[in-house]
Amino acid sequence: MTGISTHVLDTSLGRPAEGVPVELALSTEGGWTVLGTWATDSDGRVEDLPAVTAGSVVRLTFDTAAYHARSSTGAPFFPEVTIVFTVAPAQRHYHVPLLLNPFGYSVYRGS
């Protein structure tokens, strides 16, 4: 089993993005199966996502519109950010940081 965590940083404000809704889903033959929805904590993190099996195709969806509606950054150009990746064998953990601002985003595989 492979653990997954994420971290959202608001680069326009220079601080963690608290309260961003994050959905975790797995690809199945019938489409996507949602495993749950969480929100980032005061440090912009979600660390208690369920573990998944190697070979799984995973989707993280960040509701950036909900976050920006509560912040002083205004309406976002991207109302959501969706990241899809494959869990490689022998990987014990994936950390997926999202750098966010109202007009763009960047994501990478962290450690």
N, C-alpha and C positions, 0 to 999 in steps of 0.2 A: 504494500500500500504506500501511496505517496501523499504527503501532506501538501497543502496549498495555503499560502497567506498572501495578503496584498497590503499596499501602503499607498495612500493618495496624498500628494502634496499640491497645494494651490500655489503655483509659481507667480501668479499675479499679486498675491498677498504675502508671499514668503513664509507660509506656515502650513501645517498639516490641514487637510480638508476633513473636518469633522462632520459626521452625519450623512455621508454619501451612501445611498442605498446601493448594495452590491448583490447581484444574483449569481449563483453558481448553478450551471447545468451541464449535463453529460449528453453527448450525441448517442442516439440509439437508432435502431432500424426504423422506428416510427417517428423520428424527429428528435427533439430535445426534451430531456427529462430534467425538470428543475429540482435541485436538491435542497434549495432554501434561499432565503434572502436575509441579509444582514445589513448593518450600517457601520461605517467607520467610527472608531472611538475618538477620543479627544486628541490622540496622537495621529489620527488619520489611518489607523490600522484595523484590519480584520485578520485575526490570527486563528480563529477557531473553526475554519472551514473544514468540512469532512474530507477525509482521505479518499483517494480514488485509486483504481488499479492501473498498472502499467498498460500502455497501449490505448488508454481512454483518450477521447477527444473532448476537451473541456472548454466551456464558454464562461467567461466572466463578463457580466454586463453592469456597467456603472451608470446610474441615473444622474447624470450631471445636471440636467435641467432642475431637478428637485434641489440639488445642492446650491446651484447658482441663484435660485429663487430666494433662498434664505441668506445669501451673502450680499456683499456690496459690489459684486463684480458685474452685475447686470445680466441680461439674457444671453445665454451661450449660443454660439454658432452650431456646436455639436450637442444636441439634447441628450445623447447617450453615447457611451463608448463601449464597444464590444470587442473583446479579445478572445480569440480562439487559438488553442494550442494543443499539441499532442503530448501526452505524458510518456516519456521514454522509459524503457526498462532500466532498472538499477538506480533510478533517481529517487532519493528518499524525501526530497522536499523541493517545491518550487515557490519562490517568492516573486510576485509580479507587481512591481511598483508602477504607478501611473502619475505622471507629472501633468498637471491640469491648469489651464487658464481659459477664459471665455472664448478664445478664438483658435485654440489648438490644444494638442495633447501629445505626449510621448510616452511610450511604454517600453519596458525592457525586462529581460529575465535577470532578476537580482540573485543575491546569494543568501 
